[in-house]
Amino acid sequence: MENNIDFKNIWQQQKVNEPNKDELVKKLKKYKSSSLRKLILSNVLLIATSVLIILIWIKFQPQFLTTKLGIVMVILAMVIFLFSYNKQLPIFNKIDHIKSNQDYLNSLKKLKLKQKYLQTHIMNLYFILLLAGICLYMYEYALRMTASGAIITYLVTLTWIAFNWFYIRPKTIKKQQLQLDEIISRFETAEKEC
Amino acid sequence: MDFDEIYKTYWQKIFRLCMGYVNNTDQAQDIAQETFIIIWQQLPKFRHESNIGTWIFRIASNNCLRQIEKEKRIIKTELPINLEVEIQESIEPQIQLLYKYISELPQIDRIIISLELEDTKQSEIANITGLSEANIRVKIHRIKERLTQKFKDNGK
């Protein structure tokens, strides 16, 4: 094989049928609606839960401050979760596509680091608010039960809470972090190659 | 330049850039389409003081780099070993080899060589990647050397 291979010539012979532009537009619409659907779905679920809790408040008229406080905390937990979930999308789209490759890689990496920080803290906050809220909320109703009933109810709830706190929470956080760490290290490798 | 015109002028170029990056037709088409979606969204923001080609290639190459996030250690498919014996006179295997070799390069090198092969000026490549022109010159030289070597090794 000769020393001077005409790479340009070889390169430019790679052709592929240009897809129909209408197809692209269709895809564009689908893409827009699918991300919107995902956003709406998660919002609807959490908002519905919050509305249900508020309805319970109105219907059963809790007397104790602890009950009200519990309700507020649970709703707050959901609002924070919603806020952070929705917030992620705009941050993501805010990346400037017109940056140079080097700057782009750098901002992708920074974004992931930020996401990593936020995810862990918001996850912790979410669990604390949710679990503490449930305990407070139950107090009023537990008082109306027999002593053994109340103890069992609290025991079951606390076991469930412990399971969430010591098993589900670290597992979720770890999974998220592992994924992010891998992506971050890939960005770092690409950055080093610049 | 309106979107239709950009689409016609740049589709093949962008596709080749993506193809050099991933060496997989389906994936390259997907990334190219994604790129045009971004171009379509960003076009109203395009300011005419910069070159449209540079602008488009920045979006396209950044979108390729974005794949780093998605790719799950893609196992690249190997070409059949006896390929060059069968169809020696055809240029086809050479195209395949070139794209395969390019896709094996480091991320940024793939973009640099793809742009170079698209006849992009070195100053523009520097502008797109954010590296210095001198650096680009050296890199292009090295990449071409490396590719030539790979072709030689393959041809025995």
Interface residues (C-beta under 8 A of the other chain):
Chain A: M1 N3 N4 I5 F7 K8 I10 W11 Q12 Q13 Q14 K15 V16 E18 P19 K21 L24 K27 L28 Y31 H97 I98 K99 S100 N101 Q102 D103 Y104 L105 L108 K112 I183 R186 F187 T189 A190 E193 C194
Chain B: D4 Y7 K8 W11 Q12 F15 R16 M19 G20 T25 A28 Q29 Q33 F36 I37 I38 W40 Q42 W55 R58 I59 S61 N62 N63 L65 R66 I68 E69 I91 Q94 I95 L98 Y99 P106 Q107 I108 D109 I111 S114 L117 E118 D119 N127 I128 T129 G130 L131 K144 L147 T148 F151 K152 G155
